[in-house]
């Protein structure tokens, strides 16, 4: 898998090498072209320079000596314009024809030693002078005008570089040289450049392979850890090398996610175990009681007692399944609130009336101080939450105790408090109070008199679903205070 061509490593590597190859090739090609141009400039200068020595010897050969004739100024430049002519001093003696021929021979010999050949055509098109080694193609007079402005042109032909001087009185003059040695030198340079290019790209490939491998190491670690986690080891974590780097940060986030995943998985396992455990108690009771009634004939009182116990257990099971269903909706995101504006105080009064029979049974008195407040809430769900809180305040209160319910509004929204005079809750138990199936007094559950242990978890889900919060403070021996805060702008009086 590591060497699969579609892997990130290979893809990055290929792009990187491709880019490097393009850059290196462009640079080397530019360098080669530059070198080639320089070398051709050198050879062109070598061919152009002697023109100034040859031209005075050949341009007068067909003409008689003349006073005040304008002659071209010899020079190594690319061409001589008409403005570059100069006036020859009239009193200077003209060299003799034989002297010029001798001088020409001398220059041609010198040039031949340097591999340069010379050929000259008069204005009438006759060859007036030609070195011995002029190649065949160059022995043909080029199709150029021999009069007019003086010009120097360059050409490369059949492995020879030539400069052609035309115009002026001198006819056509060609100086040429073989470029084979130059081309050999250039092709050897090209070979060396290719070797250098391949070495740079190859070196770049190795360095890139090493660097990309180092960069991808954390990804390999992440992928390894993810595989182990997927295989079932939820305690596995990614080793975070450099927490500041992008991949370090990603590892941190993934570790947090794995942490939450593990917690949620444990939570789910515990929840399922707790739920089945909770169901077992009433089922066992029903089975035991029905077995007892069926074993042999019993008195009508015994049958009644058995049926009552079975009925109570079935009610408990229904409460449990209802609560579990409610919580499963919270977990699956199906916990939908249907809110509407309403008087919260009215709902509190309604719930107080509902629990009054229970309170009377326990001789608990309920005091209330309720402000008329209009807020947005889901009536059915808030009723359920209030029933849980007030029901607990009665259930866990002492005989003849009191409950104070207060509802008031402030800038942040609505604050509802339920204060009871029960035995209170120890500080170490407060943090777990809203957990599912948590009960402070486990013994009560075994006796079958306790609740489901899900009421406060559902209350919390309802309040938080409204964007509010629920908190608890308690003092052992004094009582417990549950405070529910609900958000929203509220108003007094009748619902808007
Ligand atoms: P239950 O069905 O057991 O009442 P809850 O989720 O409503 O489940 O409450 C969880 C536990 O919190 C209860 O078992 C009880 O021990 C404790 N508790 C709840 N309300 C009070 C209260 N007002 N006073 C003392 N303890 C309380």
Boltz pocket constraint, residues with backbone or C-beta under 6 A from the ligand:
constraints:
  - pocket:
      binder: B
      contacts: [[A, 388], [A, 389], [A, 392], [A, 393], [A, 396], [A, 397], [A, 420], [A, 422], [A, 423], [A, 424], [A, 425], [A, 433], [A, 435], [A, 438], [A, 439], [A, 440], [A, 441], [A, 450], [A, 451], [A, 452], [A, 453], [A, 454], [A, 455], [A, 456], [A, 457], [A, 480]]
      max_distance: 6.0
